[in-house]
Amino acid sequence: MHRGKVEVLLITSRDTGRWVIPKGWPMLDKCPASTAQQEAWEEAGVKGDVAEDSVGTFGYDKVLKPGQSLPCRVAVYSLRVGELKRKYPEDKMRSRKWFKYSKAARLVAEPELRGLLMALPVLLDIEPAVA
């Protein structure tokens, strides 16, 4: 939330430069929410409080090498940003930018992620669902 509006911090992917959200592989020593929090730090330089429950999931094909991909299912967690650091593990590999949730939805390639981003005000219980 920024000035009463839902905002999303998108980052660029390392390979294609397209807009994405931080995501990563499960970590044996962390629950899914803590893993999301760790990935947000490593990929976007974000420190803050993560919600324990996901707001939803989306699927995409992770390209491992040319001609080889792996279907993945990503659980998405909201994180209230407390700090945005200038120096973080992947700061030289990625760009980051804040967007209004609806613009962020238009910028991502994955249709299910687009739908999740468009629904954020309702999912976060900020705006009532329209009947």
C-alpha positions as CSV (number, residue, x, y, z in Angstrom):
1,M,0.0,0.0,0.0
2,H,1.2,3.5,-0.9
3,R,-1.0,6.4,-0.3
4,G,-4.0,4.1,0.0
5,K,-3.3,2.3,-3.3
6,V,-2.1,-1.2,-4.0
7,E,1.3,-1.2,-5.6
8,V,3.5,-4.1,-6.8
9,L,7.3,-4.1,-7.1
10,L,8.2,-5.9,-10.3
11,I,11.7,-7.0,-11.2
12,T,13.3,-7.9,-14.5
13,S,14.2,-11.5,-15.2
14,R,17.9,-12.1,-15.6
15,D,17.7,-13.8,-19.0
16,T,15.0,-11.9,-21.0
17,G,14.6,-8.7,-19.1
18,R,10.8,-9.1,-18.9
19,W,8.8,-8.0,-15.9
20,V,8.3,-10.7,-13.2
21,I,7.8,-11.1,-9.5
22,P,10.6,-12.6,-7.2
23,K,10.3,-16.4,-7.1
24,G,12.5,-19.3,-6.5
25,W,12.7,-23.0,-5.7
26,P,11.5,-24.4,-2.3
27,M,14.1,-24.3,0.5
28,L,14.2,-27.3,2.8
29,D,14.9,-25.2,5.9
30,K,12.1,-22.7,5.2
31,C,8.4,-22.7,5.0
32,P,6.9,-21.3,1.7
33,A,6.2,-17.9,3.2
34,S,9.8,-17.6,4.5
35,T,11.1,-18.8,1.2
36,A,9.2,-16.0,-0.6
37,Q,10.6,-13.5,1.9
38,Q,14.1,-14.7,1.2
39,E,13.6,-14.5,-2.6
40,A,12.2,-11.0,-2.3
41,W,15.4,-10.0,-0.5
42,E,17.8,-11.7,-2.9
43,E,16.1,-10.6,-6.1
44,A,14.6,-7.2,-5.2
45,G,16.3,-6.0,-2.1
46,V,13.1,-6.0,-0.1
47,K,12.9,-6.4,3.7
48,G,9.5,-6.6,5.3
49,D,6.7,-8.7,6.8
50,V,5.4,-11.6,4.7
51,A,1.8,-13.0,5.0
52,E,1.7,-16.6,6.1
53,D,-1.0,-17.5,3.6
54,S,-0.5,-17.2,-0.2
55,V,-2.9,-15.0,-2.2
56,G,-2.9,-17.6,-5.0
57,T,-0.9,-19.5,-7.5
58,F,0.1,-19.3,-11.1
59,G,1.8,-21.6,-13.6
60,Y,4.6,-21.0,-16.0
61,D,7.2,-22.9,-17.9
62,K,10.7,-22.4,-16.5
63,V,13.2,-22.5,-19.4
64,L,16.2,-24.6,-18.3
65,K,18.1,-24.4,-21.5
66,P,17.1,-24.0,-25.2
67,G,14.5,-26.6,-26.0
68,Q,14.1,-27.7,-22.4
69,S,11.6,-26.4,-19.9
70,L,10.0,-27.4,-16.7
71,P,6.3,-26.7,-15.8
72,C,6.2,-24.9,-12.5
73,R,3.5,-23.8,-10.1
74,V,4.3,-20.7,-8.0
75,A,2.6,-19.8,-4.7
76,V,2.4,-16.0,-4.4
77,Y,2.8,-14.2,-1.0
78,S,2.1,-10.6,-0.2
79,L,4.9,-8.8,1.6
80,R,4.5,-5.4,3.3
81,V,7.8,-3.6,2.4
82,G,9.6,-2.1,5.4
83,E,12.9,-1.4,3.7
84,L,14.1,-1.2,0.1
85,K,17.8,-1.6,0.0
86,R,20.1,-0.2,-2.7
87,K,22.6,-3.1,-2.4
88,Y,21.3,-6.7,-2.4
89,P,22.5,-10.0,-3.9
90,E,21.1,-9.6,-7.4
91,D,21.2,-5.8,-7.7
92,K,23.6,-5.9,-10.7
93,M,21.5,-8.5,-12.5
94,R,18.0,-7.0,-12.3
95,S,16.0,-3.7,-12.4
96,R,13.1,-3.1,-10.2
97,K,10.2,-0.7,-10.3
98,W,7.0,0.0,-8.5
99,F,3.7,-0.1,-10.4
100,K,0.0,0.3,-9.6
101,Y,-1.4,-3.2,-9.4
102,S,-3.3,-2.9,-12.7
103,K,-0.3,-1.7,-14.7
104,A,1.8,-4.5,-13.2
105,A,-0.8,-6.9,-14.4
106,R,-0.6,-5.6,-17.9
107,L,3.2,-5.9,-17.9
108,V,3.6,-9.6,-16.8
109,A,3.5,-12.3,-19.4
110,E,1.8,-15.1,-17.4
111,P,-2.1,-14.9,-17.7
112,E,-2.7,-16.5,-14.3
113,L,-0.3,-14.0,-12.6
114,R,-2.0,-11.2,-14.5
115,G,-5.3,-12.3,-13.0
116,L,-3.9,-12.5,-9.5
117,L,-2.4,-9.0,-9.8
118,M,-5.7,-7.6,-11.0
119,A,-7.5,-9.2,-8.0
120,L,-5.1,-8.0,-5.4
121,P,-7.3,-5.4,-3.8
122,V,-10.0,-8.0,-3.2
123,L,-7.5,-10.8,-2.3
124,L,-5.8,-8.5,0.3
125,D,-9.3,-7.5,1.6
126,I,-8.8,-3.8,0.7
127,E,-11.7,-3.4,-1.7
128,P,-15.0,-5.4,-1.6
129,A,-15.7,-7.8,-4.4
130,V,-18.0,-6.4,-7.0
131,A,-21.2,-8.4,-7.4
